[in-house]
Amino acid sequence: MLIGEVARRSGVSARMLRHYESLGLVRPSGRTGAGYREYADEDIRRIFHIESLRAVGLSLREIGRALDDPGFTPAALVDDLIRRTRERIAAETELLTRLHRVHAAGPAAWEDVLQVLALLRALGSRSAGDRQRAALASVDEVPVEALAQAALGESDPYVAGALRWALARAGDSGAALLAEGLGSPVPEVRERAVRSLAELPGDEATALLRDALASPDAVVRGRAALALGAQGEADAIPALVDMVVAGRNDTDAADALSVLAGDDAAAGRIASLLVGRLGQDTTGQAARGRLTQPLAGIPGPTASRALAELLGDADRAVALTAAYLLRLRGDG
């Protein structure tokens, strides 16, 4: 079969076939009397093998080794192909994400496109100062999606604060993006997500914080509870009491309970929960001391009765604390 017919049937141009021949990949088995290249069936099969290996990403040099080296094993090369393909997909995905973000900014001119690209690049800079300056730029210039992703990955506390501020300025449009961070397998990402949500305005962010109260991550539950407590959300009460018992941000939790106790119904519920935890045999001595103190900020007879009963507590520190708090309340 002459080169023109081979090119037509294989889809490989005559020029490329000559290039393969110059590299030694394919050598026509014969020549016609006029000196034209003549390809045998075995040559055609080799051409198709070359094209198949090119399709999966092998270089022509690697293809030559694969076809001519009897001792060649494909496993390592296939592993390398997988790695290179993943890197290429990651790069293409990053480019697609960046293009989506540029589009979301609604650029009116190429100068706007360049400005957005510069800010996006700055958000990913190794310099904390550059990242902070990008976060403090106009909300209209930095897409919310980019701010949310940056906030989830930011470890510098000053830059993280700037990013949360920028997200809050943008309203609750970044809430859904931050919610994805709550399910991250990385604890630091989960904490950044809940901290950012805590500073967002709007009902969507509040609803996500309520959902976070059921998180298996104690840090996420605590951050959500403190944020909701500051908003007057009674759903946070059980988690806040748990924080007092565990000694995890217990002072902040006690302050939040005092604020929530401004509502009569909530005050009774808080007092009952505190008293219930004090009465549990599994509540340790240190936890009993922590539980006693929030009772001072809870109005109503339930808290007063609980403090009065603690006057006879076996733990002298708890009894003295109860006596002091009763005097502060005017009950002693």
C-alpha positions as CSV (number, residue, x, y, z in Angstrom):
1,M,0.0,0.0,0.0
2,L,1.5,3.4,-1.0
3,I,1.8,6.3,1.4
4,G,-1.2,8.2,0.0
5,E,-3.5,5.2,0.5
6,V,-2.1,4.7,4.0
7,A,-2.7,8.3,4.9
8,R,-6.3,8.1,3.6
9,R,-7.2,4.9,5.5
10,S,-5.3,5.7,8.7
11,G,-6.1,9.4,9.0
12,V,-2.4,10.1,9.5
13,S,-1.1,12.7,7.0
14,A,1.7,11.7,4.6
15,R,3.9,14.4,6.1
16,M,3.4,12.8,9.6
17,L,4.2,9.4,8.2
18,R,7.4,10.7,6.8
19,H,8.2,12.2,10.2
20,Y,7.6,8.9,11.9
21,E,9.9,7.3,9.4
22,S,12.7,9.9,10.1
23,L,12.4,9.0,13.8
24,G,12.5,5.3,13.2
25,L,9.0,4.7,14.5
26,V,7.7,3.2,11.2
27,R,9.8,1.9,8.4
28,P,8.0,0.9,5.2
29,S,8.6,-2.7,4.5
30,G,9.4,-2.1,0.9
31,R,9.7,0.1,-2.1
32,T,8.1,0.0,-5.5
33,G,10.1,-0.3,-8.7
34,A,9.7,3.5,-9.0
35,G,11.1,4.0,-5.5
36,Y,7.8,4.8,-3.7
37,R,7.3,3.7,-0.1
38,E,5.2,0.6,0.2
39,Y,3.6,-0.3,3.5
40,A,2.7,-3.9,4.5
41,D,-0.2,-4.9,6.9
42,E,2.3,-5.1,9.8
43,D,3.4,-1.5,9.1
44,I,-0.3,-0.3,9.1
45,R,-0.9,-2.0,12.5
46,R,2.2,-0.3,13.9
47,I,0.9,3.1,12.7
48,F,-2.4,2.5,14.5
49,H,-0.5,1.4,17.7
50,I,1.5,4.7,17.5
51,E,-1.7,6.7,17.2
52,S,-3.4,4.9,20.1
53,L,-0.4,5.6,22.4
54,R,-0.3,9.2,21.3
55,A,-4.0,9.5,22.2
56,V,-3.3,8.6,25.8
57,G,-0.5,11.2,26.1
58,L,2.7,9.4,25.3
59,S,5.5,11.3,23.6
60,L,6.9,9.9,20.4
61,R,10.1,9.0,22.2
62,E,8.1,7.1,24.8
63,I,6.1,5.4,22.1
64,G,9.4,4.2,20.5
65,R,10.5,2.6,23.8
66,A,7.1,1.0,24.4
67,L,7.0,-0.6,20.9
68,D,10.7,-1.6,20.5
69,D,12.0,-2.4,24.0
70,P,11.1,-6.0,24.9
71,G,11.9,-5.4,28.5
72,F,9.7,-2.3,28.7
73,T,7.0,-2.4,31.4
74,P,4.1,0.0,31.1
75,A,3.1,0.3,34.8
76,A,5.5,3.2,35.7
77,L,4.7,5.1,32.5
78,V,1.0,4.7,33.0
79,D,1.3,6.0,36.6
80,D,3.2,9.0,35.2
81,L,0.5,9.6,32.6
82,I,-2.1,9.5,35.3
83,R,-0.2,12.1,37.3
84,R,0.4,14.4,34.3
85,T,-3.3,14.1,33.4
86,R,-4.4,15.0,36.8
87,E,-2.1,18.0,36.9
88,R,-3.5,19.1,33.5
89,I,-7.1,18.7,34.6
90,A,-6.3,20.7,37.8
91,A,-4.7,23.5,35.8
92,E,-7.7,23.6,33.4
93,T,-10.2,23.5,36.3
94,E,-8.3,26.4,37.9
95,L,-8.5,28.3,34.6
96,L,-12.2,27.6,34.2
97,T,-12.8,28.8,37.8
98,R,-10.9,31.9,37.2
99,L,-12.8,32.7,34.0
100,H,-16.1,32.1,35.9
101,R,-15.0,34.6,38.5
102,V,-14.0,37.2,35.9
103,H,-17.4,36.7,34.3
104,A,-19.2,37.0,37.6
105,A,-17.6,40.4,38.1
106,G,-19.4,41.7,35.0
107,P,-16.4,43.4,33.4
108,A,-17.4,46.1,30.9
109,A,-13.9,46.5,29.3
110,W,-10.6,44.7,29.1
111,E,-9.2,47.1,31.7
112,D,-11.9,45.6,34.1
113,V,-10.9,42.1,33.2
114,L,-7.2,42.9,33.9
115,Q,-8.2,44.5,37.3
116,V,-10.1,41.4,38.3
117,L,-7.3,39.1,37.3
118,A,-4.8,41.1,39.2
119,L,-7.0,41.0,42.4
120,L,-7.5,37.2,42.0
121,R,-3.8,36.7,41.6
122,A,-3.2,38.8,44.7
123,L,-5.6,36.7,46.7
124,G,-3.4,33.7,45.9
125,S,-0.1,35.5,46.6
126,R,2.4,34.2,49.0
127,S,2.6,37.7,50.5
128,A,0.1,38.2,53.4
129,G,0.1,42.0,52.7
130,D,-0.9,41.4,49.0
131,R,-3.7,39.1,50.1
132,Q,-5.0,41.5,52.7
133,R,-5.0,44.4,50.2
134,A,-6.9,42.3,47.7
135,A,-9.5,41.4,50.4
136,L,-9.9,45.1,51.3
137,A,-10.6,46.1,47.6
138,S,-14.1,47.0,46.5
139,V,-16.6,44.2,46.8
140,D,-17.7,45.0,43.2
141,E,-14.1,44.1,42.0
142,V,-13.6,40.8,43.8
143,P,-16.1,38.0,43.1
144,V,-17.7,36.7,46.3
145,E,-16.8,33.1,45.3
146,A,-13.2,34.0,45.3
147,L,-13.4,35.7,48.7
148,A,-15.2,32.7,50.2
149,Q,-12.6,30.3,48.9
150,A,-9.8,32.5,50.1
151,A,-11.4,32.8,53.6
152,L,-11.6,29.0,53.9
153,G,-7.9,28.6,53.1
154,E,-6.4,31.6,54.9
155,S,-4.2,30.9,57.9
156,D,-3.0,34.4,58.6
157,P,-5.4,35.9,61.3
158,Y,-5.1,39.5,59.9
159,V,-5.8,38.5,56.3
160,A,-8.6,36.1,57.5
161,G,-10.2,39.0,59.4
162,A,-10.1,41.2,56.2
163,L,-11.7,38.4,54.2
164,R,-14.5,38.0,56.7
165,W,-15.1,41.7,56.6
166,A,-15.2,41.7,52.8
167,L,-17.6,38.8,52.8
168,A,-19.9,40.5,55.3
169,R,-19.9,43.7,53.2
170,A,-21.1,41.5,50.3
171,G,-24.2,40.4,52.3
172,D,-25.1,36.7,52.6
173,S,-24.4,35.8,49.0
174,G,-21.3,33.9,50.1
175,A,-23.2,31.8,52.7
176,A,-23.8,28.8,50.4
177,L,-20.1,28.7,49.4
178,L,-19.0,28.9,53.1
179,A,-21.5,26.1,54.0
180,E,-19.4,23.7,51.8
181,G,-16.5,24.4,54.2
182,L,-18.5,23.1,57.2
183,G,-18.3,19.6,55.7
184,S,-14.6,19.7,55.0
185,P,-12.5,16.9,56.4
186,V,-9.9,19.5,57.5
187,P,-10.8,20.9,61.0
188,E,-9.2,24.3,60.3
189,V,-11.3,24.8,57.2
190,R,-14.5,23.9,59.2
191,E,-13.6,26.5,61.8
192,R,-12.9,29.2,59.2
193,A,-16.2,28.4,57.6
194,V,-18.2,28.8,60.8
195,R,-16.3,32.0,61.8
196,S,-17.0,33.5,58.5
197,L,-20.7,32.6,58.6
198,A,-20.9,34.1,62.1
199,E,-20.1,37.5,60.7
200,L,-22.5,37.3,57.7
201,P,-25.8,39.1,57.9
202,G,-29.0,37.6,56.7
203,D,-31.4,34.7,57.3
204,E,-29.4,32.2,55.2
205,A,-26.3,32.5,57.3
206,T,-28.4,32.2,60.5
207,A,-30.1,29.1,59.2
208,L,-26.7,27.5,58.4
209,L,-25.4,28.4,61.9
210,R,-28.5,26.6,63.4
211,D,-27.6,23.5,61.3
212,A,-24.0,23.8,62.6
213,L,-25.3,23.2,66.1
214,A,-25.6,19.6,65.2
215,S,-22.1,19.3,63.8
216,P,-19.9,16.5,65.2
217,D,-17.1,19.0,65.5
218,A,-17.2,20.6,68.9
219,V,-15.4,23.7,67.7
220,V,-18.0,24.3,65.0
221,R,-20.8,23.8,67.4
222,G,-19.3,26.2,69.9
223,R,-18.6,29.0,67.3
224,A,-22.2,28.6,66.0
225,A,-23.7,28.7,69.4
226,L,-21.8,31.9,70.4
227,A,-22.8,33.6,67.2
228,L,-26.5,32.6,67.6
229,G,-26.5,33.5,71.3
230,A,-25.3,37.0,70.4
231,Q,-28.3,37.2,68.0
232,G,-30.7,36.1,70.7
233,E,-31.4,32.7,69.2
234,A,-32.6,30.3,71.9
235,D,-31.7,27.3,69.8
236,A,-28.1,27.9,71.0
237,I,-28.9,27.3,74.7
238,P,-28.1,23.6,75.0
239,A,-24.8,24.0,73.1
240,L,-23.8,26.9,75.3
241,V,-24.5,24.9,78.5
242,D,-22.4,22.0,77.0
243,M,-19.6,24.5,76.5
244,V,-19.7,25.6,80.1
245,V,-19.6,22.0,81.3
246,A,-16.7,21.2,79.0
247,G,-14.7,24.3,79.9
248,R,-14.5,25.3,76.2
249,N,-14.9,29.1,75.9
250,D,-17.0,28.8,79.0
251,T,-16.8,32.4,80.0
252,D,-18.1,33.5,76.6
253,A,-20.8,30.9,76.7
254,A,-21.9,32.1,80.2
255,D,-22.0,35.7,78.9
256,A,-24.2,34.5,76.0
257,L,-26.5,32.7,78.3
258,S,-26.9,35.8,80.4
259,V,-27.9,37.8,77.3
260,L,-30.4,35.1,76.3
261,A,-31.8,35.1,79.8
262,G,-33.3,38.5,79.2
263,D,-36.3,36.6,77.8
264,D,-38.4,35.1,80.7
265,A,-39.1,31.8,78.9
266,A,-35.4,31.4,77.9
267,A,-34.3,32.3,81.5
268,G,-36.4,29.4,82.9
269,R,-35.1,27.0,80.3
270,I,-31.4,28.0,81.0
271,A,-31.8,27.7,84.7
272,S,-33.4,24.2,84.4
273,L,-30.6,23.0,82.1
274,L,-27.9,24.3,84.4
275,V,-29.6,22.8,87.5
276,G,-30.0,19.5,85.6
277,R,-26.4,19.3,84.8
278,L,-25.4,20.2,88.4
279,G,-27.5,17.3,89.6
280,Q,-25.9,14.7,87.3
281,D,-23.5,12.3,89.0
282,T,-21.3,12.4,85.9
283,T,-20.7,16.1,86.3
284,G,-17.2,16.5,87.6
285,Q,-16.0,18.9,90.3
286,A,-14.5,21.5,88.0
287,A,-17.6,21.5,85.8
288,R,-19.8,22.0,88.8
289,G,-17.8,25.2,89.6
290,R,-18.2,26.4,86.1
291,L,-22.0,25.7,86.1
292,T,-22.5,27.6,89.3
293,Q,-21.2,30.9,87.9
294,P,-23.7,31.4,85.0
295,L,-26.6,31.0,87.5
296,A,-25.7,34.5,88.7
297,G,-26.9,36.1,85.5
298,I,-30.1,34.1,85.2
299,P,-33.1,35.9,86.8
300,G,-36.0,34.0,88.5
301,P,-36.6,31.7,91.4
302,T,-35.2,28.5,89.7
303,A,-31.7,30.0,89.7
304,S,-32.0,31.3,93.2
305,R,-33.2,27.9,94.6
306,A,-30.3,26.2,92.8
307,L,-27.8,28.5,94.3
308,A,-29.4,28.1,97.8
309,E,-29.1,24.4,97.5
310,L,-25.4,24.7,96.5
311,L,-24.7,26.4,99.8
312,G,-24.4,22.9,101.3
313,D,-22.4,21.5,98.5
314,A,-19.6,19.1,99.5
315,D,-17.2,21.1,97.3
316,R,-16.3,24.1,99.5
317,A,-15.3,26.2,96.5
318,V,-18.8,25.6,94.9
319,A,-20.5,26.5,98.2
320,L,-18.6,29.7,98.6
321,T,-19.2,30.7,95.0
322,A,-23.0,30.1,95.5
323,A,-23.0,32.2,98.7
324,Y,-21.2,35.0,96.9
325,L,-23.6,34.9,93.9
326,L,-26.6,34.9,96.2
327,R,-25.4,38.1,97.9
328,L,-24.9,39.7,94.5
329,R,-28.5,38.7,93.5
330,G,-29.8,40.1,96.9
331,D,-31.0,36.7,97.9
332,G,-28.5,36.0,100.7
